[in-house]
Amino acid sequence: MKHKNLAQRYAKALLSLTEDASKSTKVAEELLALRELLESNEEFKTVFTVPGFEHNQRHQTVKLVLEKLGVETLTKNFVLLLLDKKRAQLFQSIQETFQQLLNEKRKQLHIRVVSAKELSEDYLKQLEEHFHKKTQQDIIMHKEIDPALIGGVKVWVGNTVYDGSVENRLAQLKENLVQQLA
């Protein structure tokens, strides 16, 4: 819980420094790019997160990488501050929290829609309208195709899953039949 609270404090502080909408978007993109780099490059992840490196060496290496990524001064200084305060291990949580806070500020909700095949534009529009009415937020939909689903749709809204898949419906039918026969 302590780490989550710290991540929240750092994310809020960074967001407060990005009052301009275009600046907050840029910082969010840069944080995501850095996170993706950390996830894809084990050597850089080790330098960034493992405490065994000498501080100046770590600082210079990360600064060089950030400059090569072309990040804004604000993002660079923020990441280097995390290193100075020995908070690099919180980076992923800070990045996620920053994005959530930014989405809340903009009244945006990201939802994940998984289906067995491509969904029609009409159906996607209905989903968007349904969740917009339910949440009063602008919906940003991330669509995925999963052939393992026999049919139907699964929708993730935060930590909540709306499971309209055929597999789930069959499981519910089976459960109802078992209860009726018992």
C-alpha positions in Angstrom: 0.0 0.0 0.0 2.9 2.3 0.8 4.2 2.0 -2.8 0.8 2.7 -4.3 0.5 5.9 -2.2 4.0 7.0 -3.1 3.3 6.3 -6.8 0.1 8.3 -6.5 1.9 11.3 -4.9 4.6 11.3 -7.6 2.0 11.0 -10.4 -0.2 13.8 -9.0 2.8 16.0 -8.7 3.9 15.4 -12.2 0.4 16.0 -13.5 0.2 19.3 -11.7 3.3 20.4 -13.6 1.6 19.6 -16.9 -1.5 21.9 -16.8 -1.3 22.4 -20.5 -3.3 19.6 -22.3 -0.7 19.1 -25.0 2.1 19.0 -22.5 0.3 16.3 -20.4 -0.3 14.3 -23.5 3.4 14.6 -24.5 4.6 13.5 -21.0 2.1 10.6 -21.0 3.5 9.4 -24.4 7.1 9.8 -23.1 6.4 7.8 -19.9 4.8 5.1 -22.0 7.8 5.0 -24.4 10.2 4.7 -21.5 8.1 1.9 -19.9 8.0 0.0 -23.2 11.8 0.4 -23.4 12.2 -0.9 -19.9 10.0 -3.9 -20.7 11.8 -4.7 -23.9 15.4 -4.1 -23.0 16.7 -6.2 -20.0 20.1 -4.4 -19.9 18.5 -1.0 -19.6 15.9 -2.3 -17.1 18.8 -3.6 -14.9 20.6 -0.3 -15.0 17.4 1.6 -14.3 16.1 -0.6 -11.4 18.8 -2.7 -9.8 20.4 -0.8 -6.8 23.9 -2.2 -7.3 25.0 0.4 -9.9 27.0 3.5 -8.9 24.7 6.5 -8.8 26.5 8.7 -11.2 27.0 5.9 -13.7 23.2 5.1 -13.6 22.3 8.8 -13.7 24.5 9.4 -16.8 23.3 6.3 -18.6 19.6 7.0 -18.0 20.1 10.7 -19.0 21.8 9.6 -22.2 18.9 7.2 -23.1 16.3 9.9 -22.3 18.1 12.3 -24.5 18.2 9.8 -27.4 14.5 9.2 -26.9 14.1 13.0 -27.3 12.0 13.4 -24.2 11.0 16.9 -22.9 13.0 18.4 -20.1 10.2 18.0 -17.6 10.0 14.2 -18.3 13.8 13.9 -18.2 14.1 15.8 -14.9 11.2 13.8 -13.4 12.8 10.4 -14.2 16.2 11.5 -13.0 14.5 12.7 -9.7 13.1 9.2 -9.3 16.6 7.9 -9.6 18.0 10.5 -7.1 15.2 9.6 -4.6 15.8 5.8 -5.1 12.2 5.4 -6.4 13.0 3.9 -9.8 11.2 0.7 -8.8 8.0 2.7 -8.7 8.2 3.9 -12.3 5.7 1.5 -13.8 3.2 2.2 -11.1 3.7 6.0 -11.4 3.3 5.7 -15.2 0.0 3.8 -14.8 -1.3 6.2 -12.2 -0.3 9.2 -14.2 -2.2 7.8 -17.2 -5.3 7.1 -15.0 -5.2 10.5 -13.5 -4.9 12.1 -16.9 -7.8 10.0 -18.2 -10.0 11.0 -15.2 -9.1 14.7 -15.7 -10.1 14.4 -19.4 -13.2 12.2 -18.5 -11.9 9.4 -20.7 -12.4 5.7 -20.1 -10.3 3.1 -21.9 -12.1 -0.2 -22.4 -10.8 -3.4 -24.0 -13.2 -5.3 -26.3 -12.2 -8.8 -27.2 -14.2 -10.8 -29.8 -13.8 -13.9 -31.9 -14.1 -11.9 -35.1 -14.2 -8.4 -36.3 -17.2 -6.5 -34.9 -19.5 -4.3 -37.0 -19.2 -0.5 -36.7 -22.8 -0.4 -35.6 -22.2 -2.9 -32.7 -19.1 -1.0 -31.6 -21.0 2.2 -31.7 -23.7 0.6 -29.5 -21.1 -0.6 -27.0 -19.5 2.9 -26.9 -22.9 4.5 -26.3 -23.8 2.0 -23.6 -20.6 2.6 -21.6 -20.8 6.3 -22.2 -24.3 6.4 -20.7 -23.2 4.2 -17.8 -20.0 6.1 -16.9 -20.6 9.7 -18.3 -17.1 9.5 -19.8 -15.7 9.6 -23.3 -15.0 6.0 -24.3 -11.7 5.0 -25.9 -12.0 1.5 -27.3 -9.2 -1.0 -27.7 -10.3 -3.8 -30.0 -8.7 -7.3 -30.1 -9.5 -10.5 -32.0 -9.2 -13.8 -30.1 -10.1 -16.8 -32.2 -10.1 -18.9 -29.0 -13.4 -17.3 -28.2 -16.1 -19.3 -29.9 -18.3 -16.3 -30.2 -19.6 -13.3 -28.3 -17.7 -10.5 -26.7 -15.7 -9.8 -23.5 -15.3 -6.2 -22.4 -12.9 -5.0 -19.7 -13.6 -1.7 -18.0 -10.9 -1.2 -15.5 -10.9 -4.3 -13.3 -14.5 -5.3 -14.2 -15.1 -7.9 -16.9 -18.4 -8.1 -18.8 -18.4 -11.5 -20.2 -20.8 -12.1 -23.1 -18.9 -14.9 -24.6 -20.5 -18.1 -25.8 -18.3 -20.0 -23.4 -19.6 -18.1 -20.4 -23.2 -18.4 -21.5 -22.8 -22.2 -21.9 -21.2 -22.3 -18.4 -24.2 -20.4 -17.0 -26.6 -22.7 -18.8 -24.9 -25.7 -17.4 -24.9 -24.3 -13.8 -28.7 -23.5 -14.1 -29.4 -27.0 -15.3 -27.4 -28.6 -12.5 -29.2 -26.5 -9.9 -32.6 -27.4 -11.4 -31.8 -31.1 -11.4 -30.4 -31.1 -7.9 
